[in-house]
Amino acid sequence: MWRLKVADGGNDPYIYSTNNFVGRQIWEFDADYGTPEERAEVEAARENFWKNRFPVKPSCDLLWRMQFARGNPCAANLPQIKVQDLEEVTEKVVTTTLRRSLNFYSTMQAHDGHWPGDNGGPMFLLPGLVITLHITGALNVVLSIEHQREMCRYLFNHQNEDGGWGLHIEGPSTMFGTVLSYVTLRLLGEEGFGVEGAMEKGRKWILDHGGATAIPSWGKMWLSVLGAYEWYGNNPLPPEVWLCPYILPIHPGRMWCHFRMVYLPMSYIYGKSFVGPITPIIISLRNELYIVPYQEVDWNQARNQCAKEDLYYPHPLVQDILWESLHKVLEPILGHWPGNKLREKALCTVMQHVHYEDENTRYICIGPVNKVLNMLCCWIEDPNSEAFKLHIPRIFYYLGIAEDGMKMQVRSNGTQLWDTCFAVQAIISTNLCEEYGLTLRKAHQFIKNSQVLEDCPGDLKFWYRHISKRAWPFSTADHGWAVSDCTAEGLKAVLLLSKLPLETVGEPLDMEKLFDVVNVILSLQNADGGFATYELTRSYRWVELINPTETFGDVVIDYPCVECTSSTIQALTSFKKLYPSLCVQLIYSTFDRYGSWGVCFTYGAWFGIKGLIAAGNTYELPCIRKACDYLLSKELAWWLGRVIIMRTRCTQISLKISHIMSILLGLCWFSLMLDRLGEIQTHYTVLQGY
């Protein structure tokens, strides 16, 4: 039976920590763990998910909830209160409901102070890990049979009714999701865990939609590494671009850190034209994935093919000309002497940056995609390297399990810090701090322990890194990448906690550390007044013209956004109120109703309005009135499932059981906006209908 272990480093000599592994959450299989009744409960949850897998796509994290509910039982079991339509909602009713919610929420808190949770969804993460482990010969060494079974369970659970797999669990079938999921199941040996007819349906979907030559560029790269696609059928990813002068707007160091940290190892693998061992299963995949025999595939034509289901960002003409020029002119030069000397230098430079990223994230890496790519690069460089061995135990930081199976976490190795900061703010807002002092104390300690201790070593400009001392990451201190809004929300949380009695929540963060936090936040403000995610915006919007991904848009540079700007305004305003003698200048850009990450419009509007209110504005401000009028004009209807995936990719989906949460979140966010503005009574009639 699976169980979650928290803040436990174990005895592995290949992992180390800056804060004694605070925030570490690892799922381990223990054959002797759990009673027969508990195991039956888990199996029932799995069976229920399978039966309802089409109308209800997300899991409910039941394995974690069951474990924590048994280990941290509620101190008081308050009765659930049902409010009839015409019954008056009294303060007592609201307070009882709040206590009931907080009792439950406190049982879900880990002993180190954070709240674990499922952070999965994209279907293209797990395949990269399985392909990498297969190539390196470590698949059956690193992943136990139980790991492999749960990964197969996850993939089968999220296969669509038409036989394909989506970009993410809620999405329609795509060539990217389907080919990679199909390949992953074949590498895992799906015969032992399979569902009758599932693989046949998956292969039929692939062939009916043109075969694997129509997979987007990231998929082409993974298939090429595996040996099931030819490198000649890829557009160039020249590592030499890392040798260009930084003054060029297209230099990788100027790009969004997630984008450059993915294309950094990709360029190394491309420059090496690396192909893994051609085993019988690879030969079989060559025969299964294409509509013509493998040796007859026109790889030159395949380079720019992309299935219509995947084509979110079509390549502009300038990009087609660029890739064709690089492919026809530059690549032949770099493949022979003396051009190959430049390639060798570029590959050496790229690996320097790969190792720097690995070492400064304790081999966790910024996210799941570059994690497995960096690991593969280290193995290609030296299969017996210490770096590869250090990568292996960090794989488990990204693996989460629920009743739908085992998946890879998205964006980073969890949401530990982010979730804890919002939990603290929510609990304090109830005015029940004394009753839930222990919960707040543990959360406070976690937040303090999760600060990034120092800036990255060396010349930050050379490594294209921003200052990060005392900032906060999205997940854990060991992850190490500081984020603007995470730092701002962390500051908001510790400032709120500093107002509470020491005996309730513990010692506040000292002044020197607070100053360091504010210093990082102020350093992240762009010339236009806005804040991006991890770093300053370093290049221009037109650079998006060379975005080589067909599946993601607006990913090349780190764009300023509503959420980050709003969070920083709120944090700096709170800091200024507590320390009025310090001069903190707040500059904010014009409110934009478009939001990234989360539910479209409501999420962006909620953050935007909160930021404007924090800066001293009211409902009388024209842009706030305009935002509220816009939301009300839609009669709240577009909340019903308009979900945004991967920054700005919107997908319209039908209303299902799983999307009820979207409605509730949207309604809550809009109600909170009106409440902050003092306009809740004005629009009460509209809200009452929902």
C-alpha positions in Angstrom: 0.0 0.0 0.0 1.2 3.5 -0.8 2.0 6.1 1.8 3.2 9.7 1.7 6.4 10.5 3.6 7.0 14.2 4.4 10.2 16.1 5.3 12.2 12.8 5.5 15.5 12.6 3.8 16.1 9.0 4.5 19.6 7.6 4.3 20.2 8.2 0.6 23.8 9.6 0.2 22.8 11.2 -3.1 20.4 13.7 -1.7 21.1 16.8 0.4 19.1 19.7 1.6 19.4 23.4 2.6 16.6 23.1 5.3 16.6 19.5 6.5 14.2 18.5 3.7 11.3 20.7 4.8 8.5 20.4 2.2 9.8 17.1 0.7 6.9 14.8 -0.1 7.6 11.4 -1.5 5.3 8.5 -2.1 6.6 5.1 -1.1 5.2 1.6 -1.5 5.1 -0.6 1.6 3.7 -4.1 1.1 3.0 -4.4 4.8 1.4 -1.0 5.3 -2.3 -0.6 6.0 -5.1 -2.9 7.4 -7.3 -5.0 5.1 -10.1 -2.5 5.6 -7.8 0.4 4.6 -6.6 -1.4 1.5 -10.2 -2.2 0.5 -11.0 1.5 0.8 -8.2 2.4 -1.6 -9.3 -0.2 -4.1 -12.9 1.0 -3.9 -11.7 4.6 -4.6 -9.8 3.3 -7.6 -12.7 1.4 -8.9 -15.0 4.4 -8.5 -12.7 6.6 -10.4 -12.5 4.1 -13.3 -16.3 3.9 -13.5 -16.6 7.7 -13.6 -13.4 8.5 -15.5 -15.1 10.2 -18.5 -17.5 12.6 -16.7 -15.0 13.3 -13.9 -11.4 13.8 -15.1 -9.5 15.1 -12.0 -8.8 12.9 -9.0 -9.8 13.9 -5.4 -6.4 13.0 -3.9 -8.1 10.4 -1.9 -5.0 8.3 -1.0 -3.4 11.3 0.7 -6.6 12.4 2.4 -7.3 8.9 3.7 -3.8 8.6 5.2 -3.9 12.0 6.8 -7.4 11.6 8.1 -6.3 8.4 9.9 -3.2 10.0 11.3 -4.7 13.4 12.2 -8.3 12.8 13.3 -10.5 15.9 13.8 -10.6 17.2 17.4 -14.3 18.0 17.1 -16.9 16.6 14.7 -19.3 19.5 14.1 -22.6 18.8 12.4 -23.2 19.9 8.8 -25.6 22.8 8.6 -28.0 22.9 5.6 -29.4 26.4 4.9 -32.8 26.5 3.2 -33.5 29.0 0.5 -35.6 31.3 2.7 -33.8 30.7 6.0 -31.7 33.6 7.5 -28.0 32.9 7.4 -26.9 34.0 10.9 -23.4 34.6 12.2 -23.6 31.4 14.2 -24.3 29.4 11.1 -21.4 30.9 9.2 -19.0 30.5 12.2 -20.0 26.8 12.7 -19.4 26.2 9.0 -16.0 27.9 9.1 -15.0 25.8 12.2 -16.1 22.6 10.4 -14.0 23.5 7.3 -11.0 24.5 9.4 -11.2 21.3 11.4 -11.1 19.3 8.3 -8.4 21.4 6.7 -6.1 21.2 9.8 -6.2 17.4 9.5 -4.7 17.7 6.0 -1.7 19.6 7.2 1.6 17.8 7.2 3.8 17.8 10.3 6.3 20.2 8.8 3.5 22.8 8.3 2.6 22.6 4.6 -0.4 21.0 2.8 0.5 18.3 0.2 -1.6 17.9 -2.8 -2.0 16.7 -6.4 -0.4 19.0 -8.9 -0.7 16.9 -12.1 -2.7 17.3 -15.3 -0.5 17.5 -18.4 -0.1 14.2 -20.2 3.3 15.0 -21.8 5.4 14.9 -18.6 5.4 11.3 -17.6 6.5 10.0 -21.1 9.7 12.0 -20.9 10.7 10.3 -17.7 9.9 6.8 -18.9 11.7 7.4 -22.2 14.8 8.7 -20.4 14.8 5.8 -17.9 14.4 3.3 -20.8 17.3 4.8 -22.8 19.6 4.8 -19.8 18.7 1.2 -18.9 17.4 2.4 -15.5 13.7 1.9 -15.9 13.3 -1.3 -14.0 16.0 -0.3 -11.5 14.5 3.1 -10.6 10.8 2.3 -10.9 9.5 -0.7 -9.0 6.7 -2.8 -10.5 4.3 -0.9 -8.3 5.4 2.4 -9.7 5.0 1.1 -13.3 1.6 -0.4 -12.5 0.3 3.0 -11.1 1.7 4.9 -14.1 -0.1 2.5 -16.5 -3.3 3.0 -14.4 -3.0 6.8 -14.8 -2.6 6.6 -18.5 -5.4 4.1 -19.0 -7.7 6.2 -16.7 -7.1 9.3 -18.8 -7.5 7.8 -22.2 -10.4 9.6 -24.0 -13.4 7.7 -25.3 -12.1 8.1 -28.9 -9.0 6.2 -28.0 -6.6 9.1 -27.9 -5.0 11.2 -25.1 -5.1 14.9 -24.7 -2.5 17.5 -23.9 -3.9 17.4 -20.4 -6.5 15.3 -18.7 -9.4 17.6 -19.5 -8.5 18.1 -23.1 -9.6 16.5 -26.4 -7.2 14.0 -28.0 -4.0 15.3 -29.6 -1.2 13.7 -31.5 1.3 14.9 -28.9 -0.6 13.3 -26.0 -1.6 10.2 -27.8 1.7 9.2 -29.4 3.7 9.8 -26.2 1.1 8.0 -24.0 1.0 5.1 -26.3 4.8 4.9 -26.4 5.0 5.1 -22.6 2.6 2.3 -22.2 4.6 0.1 -24.6 7.8 0.8 -22.8 6.2 0.0 -19.4 5.0 -3.3 -20.7 1.3 -2.6 -20.7 0.5 -6.2 -21.2 0.8 -6.9 -17.5 -1.5 -4.0 -16.5 -3.5 -3.4 -19.6 -7.1 -2.7 -20.4 -8.5 -4.8 -23.2 -8.7 -3.0 -26.5 -7.1 0.2 -25.2 -3.8 0.0 -27.1 -5.6 -0.9 -30.3 -7.9 2.1 -30.0 -4.9 4.4 -29.2 -2.9 3.2 -32.3 -6.0 3.5 -34.5 -6.4 7.2 -33.4 -2.8 7.8 -34.3 -3.0 6.3 -37.8 -6.4 7.8 -38.5 -4.9 11.2 -37.9 -1.9 10.9 -40.1 0.6 9.0 -38.0 3.4 10.1 -35.8 5.0 12.4 -38.4 2.3 14.9 -37.4 3.4 15.0 -33.8 4.6 18.5 -32.6 8.3 19.4 -32.3 8.6 18.3 -28.6 7.2 14.9 -29.5 9.5 14.7 -32.6 12.5 15.3 -30.3 11.5 12.6 -27.8 10.8 10.0 -30.5 14.2 10.9 -32.1 16.0 10.3 -28.9 14.2 7.0 -28.5 15.1 5.9 -32.0 11.5 5.9 -33.3 11.9 9.0 -35.5 14.9 10.4 -37.4 16.7 13.5 -36.4 16.6 14.7 -40.0 12.9 15.2 -39.5 13.4 17.8 -36.8 13.8 21.6 -37.2 17.3 22.7 -35.9 17.9 23.4 -32.3 21.5 24.7 -32.6 23.4 24.9 -29.3 25.6 27.6 -31.0 23.0 30.2 -30.1 24.3 30.1 -26.6 27.6 31.5 -27.9 25.9 34.6 -29.4 26.4 38.0 -27.7 23.8 38.7 -25.0 23.0 42.0 -26.7 21.0 40.1 -29.3 17.3 40.1 -28.4 17.0 36.4 -29.4 19.8 35.3 -27.0 18.5 32.4 -24.8 19.5 34.2 -21.6 16.9 36.8 -22.4 14.1 34.3 -22.6 11.6 33.1 -20.0 13.5 30.8 -17.6 11.1 27.8 -18.2 11.5 28.1 -21.9 15.3 28.5 -21.9 15.8 25.7 -19.4 13.9 23.3 -21.6 15.6 24.3 -24.8 19.0 24.3 -23.1 19.3 20.5 -22.7 17.2 20.0 -25.9 19.9 21.9 -27.9 22.6 19.6 -26.4 20.8 16.4 -27.3 20.1 17.8 -30.8 23.7 18.9 -31.2 24.8 15.4 -30.3 22.1 13.8 -32.5 21.8 11.3 -29.8 19.8 8.1 -30.3 19.2 5.5 -27.6 19.7 1.7 -28.1 17.6 0.3 -31.0 15.9 -2.6 -29.2 13.2 -4.9 -30.5 10.5 -2.7 -28.9 11.8 0.3 -30.7 11.8 -1.5 -34.0 8.2 -2.5 -33.2 7.2 1.1 -32.5 8.7 2.1 -35.8 6.2 -0.2 -37.4 3.2 0.8 -35.2 3.3 4.6 -35.4 3.4 5.4 -39.1 1.0 5.1 -42.0 3.8 4.0 -44.3 6.8 1.7 -43.7 9.4 3.5 -41.5 12.0 3.4 -44.3 9.7 5.2 -46.7 8.8 8.2 -44.4 9.7 11.5 -46.0 11.5 13.1 -43.1 12.1 16.4 -44.9 8.4 16.8 -45.3 7.7 15.6 -41.8 9.8 18.4 -40.2 7.0 20.9 -40.5 4.0 18.6 -40.2 1.7 19.1 -37.2 -1.7 17.6 -36.6 -4.5 20.2 -36.7 -5.6 19.0 -33.2 -2.2 20.2 -31.8 -1.7 23.3 -33.8 -2.3 26.1 -31.3 0.6 28.3 -32.5 1.2 28.0 -36.3 4.7 28.9 -37.4 4.9 32.3 -39.1 6.6 32.5 -42.5 9.7 34.1 -41.0 10.2 31.1 -38.8 9.8 28.6 -41.6 12.5 30.6 -43.6 14.8 30.6 -40.5 14.5 26.8 -39.9 15.0 26.0 -43.5 18.1 28.2 -43.7 19.6 26.6 -40.6 18.8 23.1 -41.8 20.1 23.6 -45.4 23.0 25.9 -44.8 24.3 26.0 -41.2 23.9 22.3 -40.2 26.0 20.9 -43.0 28.8 23.4 -42.1 28.6 22.6 -38.3 28.7 18.9 -39.1 32.2 18.9 -40.7 35.6 20.4 -39.9 36.3 23.1 -39.0 32.6 23.9 -38.2 32.4 21.0 -35.9 34.9 22.7 -33.6 32.4 25.4 -33.0 29.7 22.8 -32.2 32.0 21.2 -29.7 32.6 24.5 -28.0 28.8 25.2 -27.9 28.0 21.8 -26.5 30.6 22.3 -23.7 29.0 25.7 -22.9 25.5 24.2 -22.8 26.6 21.5 -20.4 28.2 24.1 -18.1 24.8 25.7 -17.8 23.0 22.3 -17.4 25.3 21.5 -14.5 24.8 25.0 -13.0 21.1 24.5 -13.0 21.4 21.0 -11.5 23.7 22.0 -8.7 21.7 25.1 -7.7 18.4 23.2 -7.5 19.9 20.2 -5.7 19.2 18.3 -8.9 15.4 19.0 -8.6 15.5 21.5 -11.6 13.1 24.2 -12.3 10.4 21.9 -13.7 9.6 18.3 -14.8 10.5 18.7 -18.5 14.0 20.1 -18.0 14.5 17.7 -15.0 14.4 14.6 -17.2 16.2 16.3 -20.1 19.1 17.5 -17.9 19.3 14.0 -16.4 19.5 12.5 -19.9 22.2 15.1 -20.9 24.3 14.0 -17.9 24.0 10.4 -18.9 24.9 11.1 -22.5 28.0 13.1 -21.3 29.0 10.2 -19.0 26.8 7.3 -18.2 28.7 6.7 -14.9 28.8 10.3 -13.9 28.1 11.5 -10.4 25.7 14.0 -11.8 23.5 11.3 -13.2 23.5 9.4 -9.9 22.5 12.6 -8.1 19.6 13.1 -10.5 18.0 9.6 -9.8 16.6 10.1 -6.2 15.2 13.5 -7.1 12.9 11.8 -9.7 10.5 10.9 -6.8 10.1 14.5 -5.9 7.9 14.8 -9.0 5.8 11.7 -8.7 2.4 12.0 -7.1 -0.2 9.3 -6.7 -4.0 9.4 -6.2 -6.9 7.1 -7.0 -6.3 7.7 -10.7 -2.7 6.4 -10.6 0.8 7.9 -10.6 1.5 11.1 -12.4 4.3 13.8 -12.7 3.8 17.1 -10.9 3.6 20.1 -13.2 5.7 23.3 -13.2 7.8 22.3 -10.2 8.1 19.6 -7.5 4.8 20.7 -5.9 2.9 23.7 -4.7 4.0 23.6 -1.0 4.9 27.3 -0.4 2.2 28.7 -2.6 -0.6 26.7 -1.0 0.6 27.3 2.5 0.7 31.1 2.1 -2.9 31.3 0.9 -4.0 28.9 3.6 -2.5 31.2 6.2 -4.2 34.2 4.8 -7.6 32.4 4.6 -7.4 31.1 8.2 -6.5 34.5 9.6 -9.4 36.1 7.7 -11.9 34.0 9.7 -10.9 35.7 13.0 -10.5 32.2 14.6 -6.8 32.4 14.9 -6.7 31.5 18.6 -8.6 28.3 18.0 -6.3 27.2 15.1 -3.1 28.6 16.6 -1.3 25.3 16.2 -2.1 25.1 12.5 -0.9 28.6 12.0 2.2 28.1 14.0 3.3 25.1 11.9 2.5 26.9 8.7 4.4 30.0 9.9 7.5 27.8 10.6 7.2 26.2 7.2 7.1 29.5 5.4 10.1 30.8 7.4 12.0 27.5 6.6 11.2 27.8 2.9 13.0 31.0 2.1 15.8 30.8 -0.5 18.8 31.4 1.7 21.2 33.0 -0.7 21.7 34.2 -4.2 23.0 31.6 -6.7 26.8 31.5 -6.6 29.1 33.1 -9.2 28.5 35.9 -11.7 24.7 36.0 -11.9 24.9 37.8 -15.3 27.0 35.1 -16.8 24.5 32.4 -15.7 21.5 34.6 -16.6 20.1 34.5 -13.1 18.3 37.1 -10.9 18.9 37.8 -7.2 16.9 35.5 -4.9 18.3 36.0 -1.4 15.4 35.5 1.1 12.8 35.3 -1.6 10.3 32.4 -1.8 9.9 29.7 -4.4 6.7 28.0 -5.6 7.5 24.8 -3.8 10.5 24.3 -1.5 13.7 26.0 -0.6 15.7 23.2 -2.1 14.0 23.9 -5.5 15.6 27.3 -5.2 13.9 29.3 -8.0 12.4 32.4 -6.6 9.1 33.6 -8.0 7.7 37.2 -7.8 4.2 36.4 -6.7 5.2 33.5 -4.4 7.6 36.0 -2.7 4.9 38.6 -2.5 2.3 36.1 -1.0 5.0 34.8 1.4 5.6 38.4 2.6 1.8 39.0 2.9 1.5 35.9 5.1 4.4 36.6 7.4 3.3 40.2 7.9 -0.2 39.0 8.8 1.3 36.5 11.2 3.5 39.1 12.8 0.4 40.9 14.1 -0.7 37.8 16.1 0.5 36.9 19.6 3.9 35.2 19.7 2.6 32.4 21.9 0.0 31.6 19.2 2.0 31.6 16.0 5.7 31.8 17.1 8.4 34.4 16.4 8.0 36.7 13.5 10.5 36.9 10.6 13.3 39.3 11.6 13.6 42.7 10.0 16.8 42.0 8.1 15.1 39.1 6.3 12.1 41.2 5.6 14.3 43.9 4.0 15.9 41.2 1.8 12.4 40.1 0.7 11.4 43.6 -0.3 14.7 44.1 -2.0 14.0 41.1 -4.3 10.4 42.2 -5.0 11.5 45.8 -6.0 14.3 44.4 -8.2 11.7 42.5 -10.2 9.7 45.5 -11.4 9.9 46.2 -15.1 10.1 49.6 -16.8 6.4 49.5 -17.5 5.6 49.1 -13.8 4.5 45.4 -14.1 6.0 42.3 -12.7 6.7 39.1 -14.6 7.1 35.6 -12.9 10.8 34.7 -12.1 12.9 37.5 -13.6 12.7 40.8 -15.4 11.3 40.9 -18.9 14.5 40.7 -20.9 13.5 40.9 -24.5 10.7 42.1 -26.8 7.3 40.7 -27.7 8.3 40.3 -31.3 10.7 37.5 -30.2 7.6 35.3 -30.0 7.9 35.1 -33.8 10.6 32.4 -33.3 8.6 30.3 -30.8 9.3 26.8 -32.2 6.5 25.1 -30.2 3.3 24.5 -32.0 1.4 23.7 -28.8 2.1 26.7 -26.5 1.9 30.4 -27.1 3.4 33.4 -25.3 6.2 31.3 -23.7 9.4 32.8 -25.2 9.8 35.8 -22.9 8.7 36.4 -19.3 5.7 38.6 -19.8 4.4 41.0 -17.0 1.1 39.7 -15.8 -1.9 40.7 -13.7 -1.4 38.2 -10.9 2.3 38.9 -10.2 1.8 42.7 -10.4 -1.2 42.6 -8.1 0.5 40.3 -5.5 3.5 42.6 -5.3 1.4 45.7 -4.9 -0.6 44.1 -2.1 2.6 42.9 -0.4 4.4 46.2 -0.6 1.4 48.0 0.6 1.1 45.8 3.6 4.8 46.3 4.3 4.5 50.0 4.0 1.6 50.1 6.5 3.6 48.2 9.1 6.8 50.2 8.4 5.6 53.6 7.3 9.0 55.2 7.8 10.4 53.2 4.9 9.8 54.7 1.5 8.3 52.2 -0.8 7.2 53.5 -4.2 4.3 51.6 -5.7 4.0 51.7 -9.4 1.4 49.7 -11.2 0.3 49.3 -14.7 -3.2 49.7 -16.2 -5.5 46.9 -15.1 -6.0 44.2 -17.8 -9.0 41.9 -17.5 -7.0 39.0 -19.1 -5.4 36.5 -16.6 -2.9 33.8 -17.0 -2.7 30.6 -14.9 -6.0 29.5 -13.6 -9.6 30.3 -14.6 -9.8 32.9 -17.3 -11.1 36.4 -16.5 -12.2 35.7 -12.9 -8.7 34.8 -11.7 -7.1 37.8 -13.5 -9.9 40.2 -12.4 -9.7 39.0 -8.8 -6.0 39.6 -8.6 -6.1 42.9 -10.6 -8.8 44.4 -8.5 -7.2 43.3 -5.2 -4.0 45.1 -6.3 -5.8 48.3 -7.3 -7.7 48.3 -3.9 -4.4 47.7 -2.1 -3.0 50.8 -3.8 -5.8 52.9 -2.4 -8.4 52.8 -5.2 -12.1 52.2 -4.8 -15.2 51.2 -6.9 -15.2 54.7 -8.3 -12.0 54.0 -10.4 -13.2 53.7 -14.0 -11.2 50.5 -14.8 -12.6 48.8 -11.6 -16.2 49.7 -12.6 -15.5 48.5 -16.1 -14.2 45.2 -14.9 -17.2 44.6 -12.6 -19.6 45.6 -15.3 -18.0 43.2 -17.8 -18.2 40.3 -15.4 -21.9 41.1 -14.5 -22.7 41.5 -18.2 -21.8 37.8 -18.8 -24.2 36.8 -15.9 -21.4 34.6 -14.5 -22.2 32.0 -17.2 -18.7 31.8 -18.8 -17.3 30.4 -15.5 -18.9 27.1 -16.4 -15.8 25.4 -17.6 -13.7 28.0 -19.4 -10.4 26.7 -18.0 -7.0 28.0 -19.0 -4.2 25.5 -19.3 -0.4 26.2 -19.7 -0.4 30.0 -19.2 -2.8 31.2 -21.9 -4.2 28.2 -23.7 -8.0 28.3 -23.4 -10.1 25.2 -24.1 -13.9 25.4 -24.1 -15.3 22.3 -22.4 -18.8 21.2 -21.6 -20.3 21.4 -18.2 -19.6 18.2 -16.3 -19.6 17.1 -12.7 -15.8 17.9 -12.4 -16.4 21.5 -13.5 -18.7 22.4 -10.6 -15.5 23.5 -8.8 -15.0 26.1 -11.6 -18.4 27.6 -10.9 -17.8 27.7 -7.2 -14.3 29.3 -7.6 -15.6 31.9 -10.0 -18.5 32.8 -7.8 -16.3 33.0 -4.7 -13.7 35.2 -6.5 -16.3 37.6 -7.8 -18.0 37.8 -4.5 -14.7 38.5 -2.8 -14.0 41.3 -5.4 -17.4 42.9 -4.6 -16.9 42.5 -0.8 -13.5 44.2 -1.0 -15.1 47.0 -2.9 -18.0 47.4 -0.5 -20.4 46.6 -3.3 -21.6 43.1 -2.2 -25.0 44.4 -1.2 -25.5 46.4 -4.4 -25.2 43.2 -6.5 -26.7 40.8 -3.9 -29.7 40.0 -6.1 -27.5 38.8 -9.0 -25.3 36.6 -6.7 -28.3 35.1 -4.9 -29.4 33.4 -8.1 -26.2 31.3 -8.0 
